[in-house]
Amino acid sequence: MKARLILSDGTVFEGCSFGAKKLVIGEVVFNTGMTGYQEVLTDPSYFGQLVCMTYPIQGNYGVNDIDCESHQPWVSGFIVREWCHQPSNWRCQRSLDLYLSDNGITGIAGIDTRRLTRILRERGVMVGAIVPGNDTDIDAYREQMAAFAIVNAVPAVSCNQTIVYPAEGEILFKVALLDYGRKQNIVRSLTRRGCEVTQLPASTEAKDILSGGYDGIMLSNGPGDPAENTQIIAQLKTLMQSGMPIFGICLGHQLLALAAGAKTEKLKYGHRGANHPVKDLRLDRTFITSQNHGYAVVFDSVTPDMGQVTHVNLNDNTVEGIKYKDLPIFSVQYHPEACPGPADNAYLFDQFIDLMKGGNR
Amino acid sequence: MPLRNDIKKVLVIGSGPIVIGQAAEFDYAGTQACRSLKEEGLEVVLINSNPATIMTDPDVADQVYIEPLNTDFIKKIIEIEHPDSILPTLGGQTGLNLAMELAEDGYLDRSGVKLLGATPQTIKKAEDRQAFRETMMAISEPIVPSGVVQTIEEAMELATEIGYPVIVRPAYTLGGTGGGIASDEEELREIARTGLYASRVGQVLIERCISGWKEIEYEVMRDGKGNVITVCNMENLDPVGVHTGDSIVVAPSQTLSDKEYQMLRSSSLNIITALGIEGGCNVQFALNPDSFEYAVIEVNPRVSRSSALASKATGYPIARVAAKIAVGYGLDEIPNSVTGQTCACFEPTLDYCVVKFPKWPFDKFVYANRTLGTQMKATGEVMSIAQNFEAALMKAVRSAEINMQYLCLSKLTALSDGEIDELLSHCDDERIFVVAEALRRGITPQRIFEITKIDTWFTDRINRLIEMERRLSSETIDRALYDEAKTLSFPDNVIEKLSGNPAPWYRYASFKMVDTCAAEFEAQTPYYYSSWDEACEVQPSDNKKLIVFGSGPIRIGQGIEFDYCSVHCVWATRAAGYQTIIVNNNPETVSTDFDTSDRLYFEPLTPEDVASIIEAEHPDGAIVQFGGQTAIKLAGYMESMNLPILGTPAWSIDAAEDREIFDRILKDCGIERPAGGTVYTEEEAVDMARHLGYPVLVRPSYVLGGQGMDIAMCDDDIREFMGIINRVKQEHPVLIDKYLMGKELEVDAICDGETILIPGIMEHIERAGIHSGDSISVYPPQSLSDHHRDAIVEYTCSLAEALKVIGLVNVQFVLYNDKIYVIEVNPRSSRTIPYISKVTGVPMVDLATRCILGEKLADMGYGGGLYPEADYVAVKVPVFSFEKLHNVDTHLGPEMKSTGEVLGVARTFSESLYKGLLAAGMKLGSSGGVLLTVRDTDKDELVPIAERFQKLGFELFATEGTAGYLNSHLIPCQMVRKSHEPQPNIISLLDSGKITYMVSTSSKGRQPWRAEVQMRRKAVERSIVCLTSLDTASALVQSLESGIQVADIEPINIALLSRRK
């Protein structure tokens, strides 16, 4: 079946439908990782987005039940040059196509993904629609596209109930994980280090967290515009003053910055991939990181009394990490939990453990 | 960290001659690194014995020594130049081993020279088997169960413990020389013995055989701060068991999930960190296809063939960055020169698929054992880029110049299904085509996996190609089908062949850019590959534009020399103000470096592929005379595309190859050539040979390196040779010439259309009959009379004029019975250009290119005629890779066998010959035994040579006939029994270690089962210098007689020769 990808600037790509066959509208973004499509699909941070993979052959190793970063795929649509009909890997359980159609995710294949990427690079991310079938009346979707925005993203992906994940081995610390759209490997990274992780809904109030008997708070990644989460930000202000060790990742990092009084801005086309160099200014070391974000903390809004920028992106000098002044709180914009991407930054979880031990940073 | 201030002058060690396992990739890496160092204001001293390299150009390094690559000469150069440091990680295994020797004997410490990039401890940890195992265990990286042994008995014991089959890997060798897989005690005994012998340190590793696991490689980099990155990972289509140099390799990996990809990536980074490498490193893994189990197979703490491939596959200049790291920079301080805006501390991401396909020499070595294993056999490789694996594989097959347009090997079509199934278990150079044929017969990917262990992902993809073949031959071709075939890279001629009709459409390809970042950032460096998308990223420009065709994969007969010429041509056209486009497909070369040309197209060199580039670029002209036969073959098509060929016109190339036209030209010029004629069939050939009288020379036209060329002594020879030649369909007739056994002479000349400049004449030590690429060549001639020299100059001038040469021309002569005959004329660059340019100081390609662009020699400050002789004698000595190619007869003949060359430069002939032989790897012992066994026709000439050996104090041994002959001439000589006779015989004598030199000629050879061939193979195994021509033997004796000692020889700075102009 044919399908088209329509961009809000009027560009139309003709391709073939795969996965589910329903019309979807979302924000079109690209990811440059060469592996890890299953992790991308199931990362809640992609909520509301039509994700284009720049690597041209997707689905080579199929999809399994283990590598999911959450219980379902969250992308609104998946854009590839080519999907693999006969995947091959010892853990493969089904093809990418089957996985997408089983989960109602619309895909489009057979388009010039490099051209699409260049358009997004030059003009910035924009709203688009994947229209399966032979519908010729493209204009009909223009209005819908114009009205589209990613809103209430965090409530849409956060859990409703508290879930406790037991520590591997002896319980060393109890950690409250605020689920703004957390990836499973954040949980694994902590339980593996002896943390009992209590996953809490994003809307959990500060007082309930502080009375929960936790040693530290983990703020997860998540989708959408960080500034729309005003209630969460208000709660974070309380948490930040509690003296409790806090580690924020991605959206968690942005929310902390907003709570501290800094600002966030939308990037032209974001950072999505597994190859972004980030310099840890204190160590004078550069690490390759896994990234997925469309917003960033405004560099100059991080004032010296608030804290210091500890990590910067070497490609565009954006803020990648903050240490808050006189507080046991730090955060990074990228994904030390990897999945997909390099595991080189797992040391940050160790630093969080050190903080909970009462060590200084 | 900025540039270290304790580094001012760096010695770079090159990798020496091209041999199997160590090819042009080190010239590419070395050149890039030298330029990167010079950019920092450092003075670069270079040593390399290989004159055909760009790195030995005076523009690339400041001081250039073309000297034997051994510690004696390196020490001499250190004493002249006083460098403060050595960069040993660019010269392959050769460079690394030499640096280790210098470090181990304390010389570097004593002379205060630092080792950059890798410390001796690092090198030892990576290279010494035991140290490597200990290092891996210390960081919990899994390795294959194994042990290091020093004797055959220990090997047997260990193998029993870990279980057969086992792999034997000698320590400190390149390309796995002397290794192999042993499945029982008997095989192990044999392989362990050669392995122990091949190892520099007398050690071999015996390990559990994990053949069938996936073979995955990572190219990683680390700087002095400890920053680590991965440049690229690669997956071998052929599982563990086939040397990676002989495997079809794909980048990035295709069948690894993110978990597996990251697991091996982290492991690579742990390893480079543990080894403390500052620069690049290659890590090879075996990955169990059914679990997360993996094992580290090998680590190379230096740039390598794989790093060259990774550089070209990603656009990331590994050698350049490695050099910057070695002199102090951090990865975060080095700019990414491809994007121009990001830094080198990032990981390239690909939005295309890359396939590397090896180029094997079995078309030349028809009797060689083609089985692939742990010993690399390929001489070169091609790389292709496409948006899917299928298209990349199709492009690679086209690029490899193996007479194939798609995956259909015609000789397989006649075989039964059963035979195809059986052939699948034979792992040789043609297995990929057997796989394709098996799929065509309906054998399933699963069945193929069971036999070959090739992942079904790859076979399913190849099956898509087979499916497309089926559709093209059975369906009506509509636009959708045609487009689909094009996206799988089916050429129009294949579409037409399969459908039996003209293609209903013809489309030009569009082009996409290789930019290291999958279009995330804007790129500065235009490096393109073809696609079938609508959107084309080539920006048309209004500049004057030229297109230069490269020479494709390195093979015997068309080596690195042609890349040298192509690169210089590109540089000269750029200097003249043209925008220059290069098309080539060889990832090992300087010509495909991202900044050599203005625009690089990584594409097959076929008419259809090239047509799309011409359509996209609209160049003003094409230059074909520097890219060997590969580029020359395109000349005719350029005319049909209305693209002017600059320089010598296409018809001259035909005229020089066409027997009748060329005879007419010779007649007009009053020049003689050996009598001969052209034939098509075997019977015509026999008639022609009888008419001319034996011996005759048989050869196909339009080939380089004398492919299929041989001397026939009788009708049977003719039949054998014609059979071999006609295995490949011949478009042109076969040439039969009377064979004149005289002195061979050769010139390369530059012609601007009016004036002809001959930089120098070369004289071959061996008489005609040994291919010019395999003979020792001397500049200037040592025994040429004035009138013969004048005749050569005159003939060259009149031929250049008659052929309307503009640019380069190469002419080969034979001096026979006091008369000069022309053997052949090649109106194009030749393999001697780099060496003559270097020793005469005449920048031949630069001048020739400027002539092609319309300048006159006089305006460039050069006159006509023979250029004044240089103050030095230069001797070019061929280098062979016989130890890698079992069953190949080492006897030299008209078909070229050498893979590379070295140069000896000195004030006298004897000294330069000595240097040349030494550089070629000969152990020039001054005592011991000489084994002589020659054909009857050589016995007379052997007598004086034998006598001279004896006077030098050598003990002579000979087989019955030869011994008797020498004894009858009163030369003491011991008779040795032949190999089939009881011991002690010739084989046990060779094994005894008593023999220093062997002189062996036979009237018949080639077939591996012949006793003479086996005896010569034995000499190869035992590293005994074996000469198969009395002329070479005589030259060697002369050199020994001169009593030259290494201590007396002075190294010569070649850069000074070029600067005298």
Boltz contact constraints between the chains, C-beta under 6 A:
constraints:
  - contact:
      token1: [A, 32]
      token2: [B, 349]
      max_distance: 6.0
  - contact:
      token1: [A, 32]
      token2: [B, 518]
      max_distance: 6.0
  - contact:
      token1: [A, 32]
      token2: [B, 520]
      max_distance: 6.0
  - contact:
      token1: [A, 34]
      token2: [B, 252]
      max_distance: 6.0
  - contact:
      token1: [A, 34]
      token2: [B, 349]
      max_distance: 6.0
  - contact:
      token1: [A, 35]
      token2: [B, 258]
      max_distance: 6.0
  - contact:
      token1: [A, 35]
      token2: [B, 261]
      max_distance: 6.0
  - contact:
      token1: [A, 36]
      token2: [B, 258]
      max_distance: 6.0
  - contact:
      token1: [A, 54]
      token2: [B, 351]
      max_distance: 6.0
  - contact:
      token1: [A, 54]
      token2: [B, 518]
      max_distance: 6.0
  - contact:
      token1: [A, 56]
      token2: [B, 387]
      max_distance: 6.0
  - contact:
      token1: [A, 60]
      token2: [B, 254]
      max_distance: 6.0
  - contact:
      token1: [A, 61]
      token2: [B, 257]
      max_distance: 6.0
  - contact:
      token1: [A, 86]
      token2: [B, 460]
      max_distance: 6.0
  - contact:
      token1: [A, 88]
      token2: [B, 255]
      max_distance: 6.0
  - contact:
      token1: [A, 88]
      token2: [B, 455]
      max_distance: 6.0
  - contact:
      token1: [A, 88]
      token2: [B, 456]
      max_distance: 6.0
  - contact:
      token1: [A, 88]
      token2: [B, 457]
      max_distance: 6.0
  - contact:
      token1: [A, 89]
      token2: [B, 257]
      max_distance: 6.0
  - contact:
      token1: [A, 90]
      token2: [B, 290]
      max_distance: 6.0
  - contact:
      token1: [A, 112]
      token2: [B, 533]
      max_distance: 6.0
  - contact:
      token1: [A, 112]
      token2: [B, 535]
      max_distance: 6.0
  - contact:
      token1: [A, 114]
      token2: [B, 351]
      max_distance: 6.0
  - contact:
      token1: [A, 114]
      token2: [B, 512]
      max_distance: 6.0
  - contact:
      token1: [A, 114]
      token2: [B, 519]
      max_distance: 6.0
  - contact:
      token1: [A, 115]
      token2: [B, 535]
      max_distance: 6.0
  - contact:
      token1: [A, 117]
      token2: [B, 519]
      max_distance: 6.0
  - contact:
      token1: [A, 118]
      token2: [B, 519]
      max_distance: 6.0
  - contact:
      token1: [A, 275]
      token2: [B, 346]
      max_distance: 6.0
  - contact:
      token1: [A, 275]
      token2: [B, 347]
      max_distance: 6.0
  - contact:
      token1: [A, 275]
      token2: [B, 349]
      max_distance: 6.0
  - contact:
      token1: [A, 277]
      token2: [B, 345]
      max_distance: 6.0
  - contact:
      token1: [A, 277]
      token2: [B, 346]
      max_distance: 6.0
  - contact:
      token1: [A, 285]
      token2: [B, 227]
      max_distance: 6.0
  - contact:
      token1: [A, 286]
      token2: [B, 227]
      max_distance: 6.0
  - contact:
      token1: [A, 286]
      token2: [B, 332]
      max_distance: 6.0
  - contact:
      token1: [A, 286]
      token2: [B, 345]
      max_distance: 6.0
  - contact:
      token1: [A, 288]
      token2: [B, 229]
      max_distance: 6.0
  - contact:
      token1: [A, 288]
      token2: [B, 347]
      max_distance: 6.0
  - contact:
      token1: [A, 314]
      token2: [B, 343]
      max_distance: 6.0
  - contact:
      token1: [A, 315]
      token2: [B, 342]
      max_distance: 6.0
  - contact:
      token1: [A, 340]
      token2: [B, 258]
      max_distance: 6.0
  - contact:
      token1: [A, 343]
      token2: [B, 262]
      max_distance: 6.0
  - contact:
      token1: [A, 343]
      token2: [B, 266]
      max_distance: 6.0
